[in-house]
């Protein structure tokens, strides 16, 4: 951990150095007064951002107006990532110049005139402008993303299951995940999201964990809102890593346990059947479907592993059910255990990644930095007869917005 932290500090120092050099080169043509004022402002904002990061736990964010709080956090995220991207472009330019200087033949330049682009500017100037444009766009994008935090998108996905009996064909499943009620600041907007979900008229509803950020009290104002999620075959839920209260300090182990008990009670108050390492068998016109729910189970070492599929499926007669659906918060569970040890599970529903709330999704292409930690990070995946769907999350955490990856309400239809 110490080595990683030192590497992170070194990485940040390099990003700060490169971004400062870039800004200084950009303002060089300004008058001495404006050049000094711009650099002072840049350094001042950088110090303020780092102070906010270092003393984040000492700041009482709850006392700040939500608009101010959201802007500060979004600006900090955008400013930090913009520096990293600018530094990356500047580093490419330095490497280019090094190879030219070393005469390795990787770049064709042999003299100053050959390093000029078709627009009459040097490649270094061109790359600096690209870095500045990339940084400015990133910062603006993260601030703009605040407006998308309640911009719910409905994603429809057909799930084809071999030998599915007629009564289960066309079954409509509403899947939501990662509500993170402690991050909400607009109950009316959340209510509109729930209304949008119910307009889909699902037969059954599944929630795959992270109802709160840390404390059960966060969901209390929203119990009437989420109680409106109702379906003929019921509402079923599981716990996510944030639901255990692992990321805050508690005065005692008893206080932490009491918080978990309150959270479990909240599921019941909303009419949700919480599945903690257990299963239920539902029937529709004689066709049976197994709903299996496990506590959080992650293949990543820094996330809790409370789930037990062996216990959850104990007593389940695999021959009498036509279809088995697993609710498991963390999608890494699917590759690590479900596919290898439980081939009878047809469909696994997960969340957890949020799509990092940042990325690119256009027809035929999707990308987010989270893919380098979670290869199955958003949408539909299939290996053989087993399938996984990863919901992009209903709420948000940390960054109070969505940039490129919108909050999701999923409608799955069995066929």
For each residue, the residues with C-beta under 8 A, 3 or more apart:
1: 4 5
2: 5 6
3: 6 7
4: 1 7 8
5: 1 2 8 9
6: 2 3 9 10
7: 3 4 10 11
8: 4 5 11 12
9: 5 6 12 13
10: 6 7 13 14
11: 7 8 14 15
12: 8 9 15 16
13: 9 10 16 17
14: 10 11 17 18 87 91
15: 11 12 18 19 83 84 86 87
16: 12 13 19 20 46 83
17: 13 14 20 21 87
18: 14 15 21 22 83 86 87 90 91
19: 15 16 22 23 82 83 86 87 90 135
20: 16 17 23 24 42 43
21: 17 18 24 25 90
22: 18 19 25 26 86 90 128 131 132 135
23: 19 20 26 27 38 39 42
24: 20 21 27 28 39
25: 21 22 28 128
26: 22 23 128 132
27: 23 24 30 34 35 38 39
28: 24 25 35
29:
30: 27 34 35 38
31: 34 35
32: 35 36
33: 36 37
34: 27 30 31 37 38
35: 27 28 30 31 32 38 39
36: 32 33 39 40
37: 33 34 40 41
38: 23 27 30 34 35 41 42
39: 23 24 27 35 36 42 43
40: 36 37 43 44
41: 37 38 44 45
42: 20 23 38 39 45 46
43: 20 39 40 46 47
44: 40 41 47 48
45: 41 42 48 49 79
46: 16 42 43 49 50 79
47: 43 44 50 51
48: 44 45 51 52
49: 45 46 52 53 75 76 79 80
50: 46 47 53 54
51: 47 48 54 55
52: 48 49 55 56 59 72 76
53: 49 50 56 76 80
54: 50 51
55: 51 52 58 59
56: 52 53 59
57:
58: 55
59: 52 55 56
60: 63 64
61: 64 69
62:
63: 60
64: 60 61 68 69 72
65: 68 69
66: 69 70 185 186
67: 70 71
68: 64 65 71 72
69: 61 64 65 66 72 73 400
70: 66 67 73 74 146 185 400 401
71: 67 68 74 75 143 146
72: 52 64 68 69 75 76
73: 69 70 76 77 398 399 400
74: 70 71 77 78 142 143 145 146 399 400 401
75: 49 71 72 78 79 139 142 143
76: 49 52 53 72 73 79 80
77: 73 74 80 81 142 398 399
78: 74 75 81 82 138 139 140 141 142 143
79: 45 46 49 75 76 82 83 139
80: 49 53 76 77 83 84
81: 77 78 84 85 138 142
82: 19 78 79 85 86 134 135 136 138 139
83: 15 16 18 19 79 80 86 87 135
84: 15 80 81 87 88
85: 81 82 88 89 131 134 135 138
86: 15 18 19 22 82 83 89 90 131 132 134 135
87: 14 15 17 18 19 83 84 90 91
88: 84 85 91 92
89: 85 86 92 93 127 128 130 131 134
90: 18 19 21 22 86 87 93 94 127 128 131
91: 14 18 87 88 94 95
92: 88 89 95 96 127
93: 89 90 96 97 123 124 127 128
94: 90 91 97 98
95: 91 92 98 99
96: 92 93 99 100 107 123 127
97: 93 94 100 101 124
98: 94 95 101 102
99: 95 96 102 104 106 107
100: 96 97 103 106 107 109 115
101: 97 98
102: 98 99
103: 100
104: 99
105: 108
106: 99 100
107: 96 99 100
108: 105 114
109: 100 114 115
110: 114
111: 114 115
112: 115 116 122
113: 116
114: 108 109 110 111
115: 100 109 111 112 122 123 124
116: 112 113 120 121 122 123
117: 120 121 122 123 126
118:
119: 126
120: 116 117
121: 116 117 125 126
122: 112 115 116 117 125 126
123: 93 96 115 116 117 126 127
124: 93 97 115 127 128
125: 121 122 128 129
126: 117 119 121 122 123 129 130
127: 89 90 92 93 96 123 124 130 131
128: 22 25 26 89 90 93 124 125 131 132
129: 125 126 132 133
130: 89 126 127 133 134
131: 22 85 86 89 90 127 128 134 135
132: 22 26 86 128 129 135 136
133: 129 130 136 137
134: 82 85 86 89 130 131 137 138
135: 19 22 82 83 85 86 131 132 138 139
136: 82 132 133 139 140
137: 133 134 140 141
138: 78 81 82 85 134 135 141 142
139: 75 78 79 82 135 136 142 143
140: 78 136 137 143 144
141: 78 137 138 144 145 403
142: 74 75 77 78 81 138 139 145 358 399 401 403
143: 71 74 75 78 139 140 146
144: 140 141 147 148 401 403
145: 74 141 142 148 149 357 358 399 401 402 403
146: 70 71 74 143 149 400 401
147: 144 151 401
148: 144 145 151 401 402 403 406 407
149: 145 146 396 400 401 402 407
150: 186 189 190 192 193 407
151: 147 148 402 406 407
152: 192 193 196 197 394 406 407 408 409
153: 406 407 408 409
154: 196 200 408 409 410 411
155: 379 392 408 409 410 411
156: 410 411 412 413
157: 379 380 389 410 411 412 413
158: 412 413 415
159: 347 380 387 389 412 413 414 415
160: 415
161: 164 323 346 347 385 387 414 415
162: 385
163: 322
164: 161 168 169 322 323 414 415
165: 168 169 286 287 322
166: 169 287
167: 284 285 286 287
168: 164 165 171 284 287 289 322 323 414
169: 164 165 166 414 415
170: 413 414 415
171: 168 203 204 284 289 413 414
172: 200 201 202 203 204 411 412 413
173: 202 203 204 205 206 325 411 412 413 414
174: 197 200 202 204 205 206 229 231 409 410 411
175: 205 206 207 208 349 389 391 410 411 412
176: 179 197 205 206 207 208 229 391 394 408 409 410
177: 207 208 209 210 240 329 349 350 351 352 391 393 394
178: 208 209 210 240 351 352 354 391 393 394 395 397
179: 176 207 210 211 212 219 222 226 394 395
180: 183 184 210 211 212 213 242 393 394 395 396 397
181: 184 211 212 213 218 219 221 222 395
182: 212 213 214 215 218 219
183: 180 213 395 396 397 400
184: 180 181 187 190 222 395
185: 66 70 400
186: 66 150 189 190
187: 184 190 191 221 222 225
188: 191 192
189: 150 186 192 193
190: 150 184 186 187 193 194 222 225
191: 187 188 194 195 225
192: 150 152 188 189 195 196
193: 150 152 189 190 196 197 394 407 409
194: 190 191 197 198 225 226 228 229
195: 191 192 198 199 228
196: 152 154 192 193 199 200 409
197: 152 174 176 193 194 200 202 229 409
198: 194 195 201 202 228 229 230
199: 195 196
200: 154 172 174 196 197 409 411
201: 172 198
202: 172 173 174 197 198 205 231 411
203: 171 172 173 231 232 233
204: 171 172 173 174 231 232 233 234 235 236 282
205: 173 174 175 176 202 229 230 231 234 235 236
206: 173 174 175 176 235 236 237 291 325 327 349
207: 175 176 177 179 211 229 235 236 237 238 272 327
208: 175 176 177 178 237 238 240 327 328 329 349 350 351 352 391
209: 177 178 237 238 239 240 241 242 243 296 329 351 352
210: 177 178 179 180 240 241 242 243 329 351 352 393 395 397
211: 179 180 181 207 219 237 240 243 263 266 267
212: 179 180 181 182 215 216 218 219 242 243 263
213: 180 181 182 183 218 242 247 397
214: 182 218 242 245 247 248
215: 182 212 218 245 248 259
216: 212 219 220 259 260 262 263 265 266
217: 220 262
218: 181 182 212 213 214 215
219: 179 181 182 211 212 216 222 223 226 263 266
220: 216 217 223 266
221: 181 187
222: 179 181 184 187 190 219 225 226
223: 219 220 226 227 266 269 270
224: 227 228
225: 187 190 191 194 222 228
226: 179 194 219 222 223 229 270 272
227: 223 224 230 269 270 271
228: 194 195 198 224 225
229: 174 176 194 197 198 205 207 226 235 270 271 272
230: 198 205 227 235 271
231: 174 202 203 204 205 234 235
232: 203 204
233: 203 204 282 284
234: 204 205 231 273 282
235: 204 205 206 207 229 230 231 270 271 272 273
236: 204 205 206 207 272 273 274 275 280 291 293 327
237: 206 207 208 209 211 267 272 273 274 275 293 327
238: 207 208 209 274 275 276 293 294 295 296 327 328 329
239: 209 243 244 263 274 276 295 296 306 329
240: 177 178 208 209 210 211 243 296 329 330 351 352
241: 209 210 244 246 296 298 303 304 329 330 352
242: 180 209 210 212 213 214 246 247 397
243: 209 210 211 212 239 240 260 263 296
244: 239 241 256 260 296 304 306
245: 214 215 248 250 256 259 260
246: 241 242 304
247: 213 214 242
248: 214 215 245
249:
250: 245 253 255 256 259
251: 255
252: 255 256
253: 250 256 257
254: 257 258
255: 250 251 252 258 259
256: 244 245 250 252 253 259 260
257: 253 254 260 261
258: 254 255 261 262
259: 215 216 245 250 255 256 262 263
260: 216 243 244 245 256 257 263 264
261: 257 258 264 265
262: 216 217 258 259 265 266
263: 211 212 216 219 239 243 259 260 266 267
264: 260 261 267 268 274 276
265: 216 261 262 268 269
266: 211 216 219 220 223 262 263 269 270
267: 211 237 263 264 270 272 273 274
268: 264 265 271 272 274
269: 223 227 265 266
270: 223 226 227 229 235 266 267
271: 227 229 230 235 268
272: 207 226 229 235 236 237 267 268
273: 234 235 236 237 267 280
274: 236 237 238 239 264 267 268 293
275: 236 237 238 278 279 280 291 292 293 294 312 327
276: 238 239 264 293 294 295
277: 293 294 295 306 307 308 309 311 312
278: 275 292 293 311 312
279: 275 290 291 292 293 312 313 316
280: 236 273 275 290 291
281: 288 289 290 291 316 320 321
282: 204 233 234 288 289 290 291
283: 286 287 288 289
284: 167 168 171 233 287 289
285: 167
286: 165 167 283
287: 165 166 167 168 283 284 322
288: 281 282 283 320 321 322
289: 168 171 281 282 283 284 321 322 323 324 325
290: 279 280 281 282 316 321 323 324 325
291: 206 236 275 279 280 281 282 325 327
292: 275 278 279 309 312 313 316 324 325 326 327 345
293: 236 237 238 274 275 276 277 278 279 312 326 327 328
294: 238 275 276 277 297 307 308 309 312 326 327 328 333
295: 238 239 276 277 306 307 308
296: 209 238 239 240 241 243 244 303 304 305 306 307 329 330
297: 294 305 306 307 308 309 328 329 330 333 337
298: 241 303 304 305 330 332 333
299: 330 332 333 335 336 337
300: 303 330 332 373
301:
302:
303: 241 296 298 300 330
304: 241 244 246 296 298
305: 296 297 298
306: 239 244 277 295 296 297
307: 277 294 295 296 297 312 328 333
308: 277 294 295 297 311 312
309: 277 292 294 297 312 313 326 337 338 341 342
310: 313 314
311: 277 278 308 314
312: 275 277 278 279 292 293 294 307 308 309
313: 279 292 309 310 316 342
314: 310 311
315:
316: 279 281 290 292 313 321 324
317: 320 321
318: 321 324 344
319:
320: 281 288 317
321: 281 288 289 290 316 317 318 324
322: 163 164 165 168 287 288 289
323: 161 164 168 289 290 346 347 414
324: 289 290 292 316 318 321 344 345 346 347
325: 173 206 289 290 291 292 345 346 347 348 349
326: 292 293 294 309 338 342 345 347 348 349
327: 206 207 208 236 237 238 275 291 292 293 294 348 349
328: 208 238 293 294 297 307 331 333 334 338 348 349 350
329: 177 208 209 210 238 239 240 241 296 297 333 350 351 352
330: 240 241 296 297 298 299 300 303 333 350 352
331: 328 334 348 350 351 352 353 374 376 377 388 390
332: 298 299 300 335 336 374 376
333: 294 297 298 299 307 328 329 330 336 337 338 348 350
334: 328 331 337 338 339 348 350 376 381 386 388
335: 299 332 338 339 375 376
336: 299 332 333 340
337: 297 299 309 333 334 340 341 342
338: 309 326 328 333 334 335 341 342 345 348 386
339: 334 335 342 343 383 386
340: 336 337
341: 309 337 338
342: 309 313 326 337 338 339 345
343: 339 385 386
344: 318 324
345: 292 324 325 326 338 342 348 386
346: 161 323 324 325 385 386 387
347: 159 161 323 324 325 326 386 387 388 389 412
348: 325 326 327 328 331 333 334 338 345 386 387 388 389
349: 175 177 206 208 325 326 327 328 388 389 391
350: 177 208 328 329 330 331 333 334 376 388 389 390 391
351: 177 178 208 209 210 240 329 331 354 390 391 392 393
352: 177 178 208 209 210 240 241 329 330 331 374 390
353: 331 356 370 374 377 378 390 392 393
354: 178 351 357 370 392 393 396 397 405
355: 358 359 361 368 370 377 378 392 393 405
356: 353 359 368 369 370 377 405
357: 145 354 393 396 397 398 399 401 402 403 405
358: 142 145 355 368 369 399 402 403 404 405
359: 355 356 366 367 368 369 370 403 404 405
360: 365 366 367 368 404
361: 355 365 366 378 404 405
362: 365 366
363:
364:
365: 360 361 362
366: 359 360 361 362 378 379
367: 359 360 371
368: 355 356 358 359 360 371 377 378 404 405
369: 356 358 359 372
370: 353 354 355 356 359 373 374 377
371: 367 368 374 375 377
372: 369
373: 300 370
374: 331 332 352 353 370 371 377
375: 335 371
376: 331 332 334 335 350 381 388 390
377: 331 353 355 356 368 370 371 374 390
378: 353 355 361 366 368 390 392 405
379: 155 157 366 389 390
380: 157 159 387 388 389
381: 334 376 387 388 389 390
382: 386 387 388
383: 339 386
384:
385: 161 162 343 346
386: 334 338 339 343 345 346 347 348 382 383
387: 159 161 346 347 348 380 381 382
388: 331 334 347 348 349 350 376 380 381 382
389: 157 159 175 347 348 349 350 379 380 381 410 412
390: 331 350 351 352 353 376 377 378 379 381
391: 175 176 177 178 208 349 350 351 394 408 410
392: 155 351 353 354 355 378 405 406 407 408
393: 177 178 180 210 351 353 354 355 357 396 407 408
394: 152 176 177 178 179 180 193 391 407 408 409
395: 178 179 180 181 183 184 210 407
396: 149 180 183 354 357 393 399 400 401 402 407
397: 178 180 183 210 213 242 354 357
398: 73 77 357
399: 73 74 77 142 145 357 358 396
400: 69 70 73 74 146 149 183 185 396
401: 70 74 142 144 145 146 147 148 149 357 396
402: 145 148 149 151 357 358 396 405 406 407
403: 141 142 144 145 148 357 358 359
404: 358 359 360 361 368
405: 354 355 356 357 358 359 361 368 378 392 402
406: 148 151 152 153 392 402
407: 148 149 150 151 152 153 193 392 393 394 395 396 402
408: 152 153 154 155 176 391 392 393 394
409: 152 153 154 155 174 176 193 196 197 200 394
410: 154 155 156 157 174 175 176 389 391
411: 154 155 156 157 172 173 174 175 200 202
412: 156 157 158 159 172 173 175 347 389
413: 156 157 158 159 170 171 172 173
414: 159 161 164 168 169 170 171 173 323
415: 158 159 160 161 164 169 170
